[in-house]
Amino acid sequence: MPKTAVIKILDEINVAIIGLNVKEYEHFYNKFGFYDNGYLFKPQYKLGRWDGKIRLFSKAGKTSIHFMAEILPDLKAMGYAVKVRDNRNPITFEVPLIDNESFLDEYGVTLGDHQVRAINSLVDNRGGIAVAATGAGKSYIIGALFNLLHTHMKSKCLVIVPSTDLVTQTAAEIEIFGNKVGMFYGAKKNLTQPHLVSTWQSLQNSPEIMSMFNAVIVDEAHGAKSNVLKSMLMEYANNASFIAGVTGTLPKHEADLMQVKYVLGDPVVSVLGKALMDLGWLAKLKMRCITLQEDFTEAWNTWKEACPEEAAKMTYK
């Protein structure tokens, strides 16, 4: 009789794998264990209380839905038949794809080809990460997504930005697409609008606010590696039907990258700065290298006369 493993989908982020033996759980525990960035210098490691690894698969079998593509082949190789129990509320995700002029008549906005590609890729994938270089117009990507999700899914949307100075700017650009947006930061806390822009630092004091929204977008998504933000997303945004990130760059360190992937998934589109230059979206870069040489002999001689004892210990070439 074949062995059976049950993948229990708990929500839009978390899953639990049931039915493995201790050795097999240990396999995944180690496979999804990654040395933390700078672990050698952290007190817990120096004291021998921690092995230096970030664990993204627990010994009890809890992990991310975004790791299933890597886990399923291993389960098959172990001889398991897989059953899926989906505990999520069923939802029909019906958001149309767009073109450059989808928002032209009503809002006077013509989107760039790269913005259309990013928006359609995130819609088609129902989330994920859009990597878009600085200058790509990420706020317009977010604003268009808010409009589409609210118009076609009646979604309430939250965007999490990394700093307070970006809250007002991001809200203003999102409103260009006809979105009614509140702001939550510092002394300004407006939760009366369908959509919200906030920092994760502000939300960590009232994380239950995140549960009010069924679409969550993380701006500068590489910051999702933060333990606080990652935990907040896993616990309070885990039932959102659309979870995505936009960022100019992804973390280079493996542990940081995998923590971002845990909550947001894989990159679904990438727009590089070179591509934006080729499209004429950004000015082409011209660099000229100038090498300067300066003779310090006079300054050296002046100092040598003033500090003969120190100068005697040194050699000037």
Secondary structure, 3 states (H helix, E strand, C coil): CCEEEEEEECCCCEEEEECCCHHHHHHHHHHCEEECCCHHHCHHHHCCCCCCEEECCCCCCEEEHHHHHHHHHHHHHCCEEEEEEECCCCCCCCCCCCCCCCCHHHHCCCCCHHHHHHHHHHHHHCEEEEEECCCCCHHHHHHHHHHHHHHHHCCCEEEEECCCHHHHHHHHHHHCCCCCEEEEECCEECCCCCEEEEEHHHHCCCHHHHHHCCEEEEECHHHHHCHHHHHHHHHHCCCCCEEEEEECCCCCCHHHHHHHHHHHCCEEEEECHHHHHHCCCCCCCCCCCCCCCCCCHHHHHHHHHHCHHHHHCCCCC
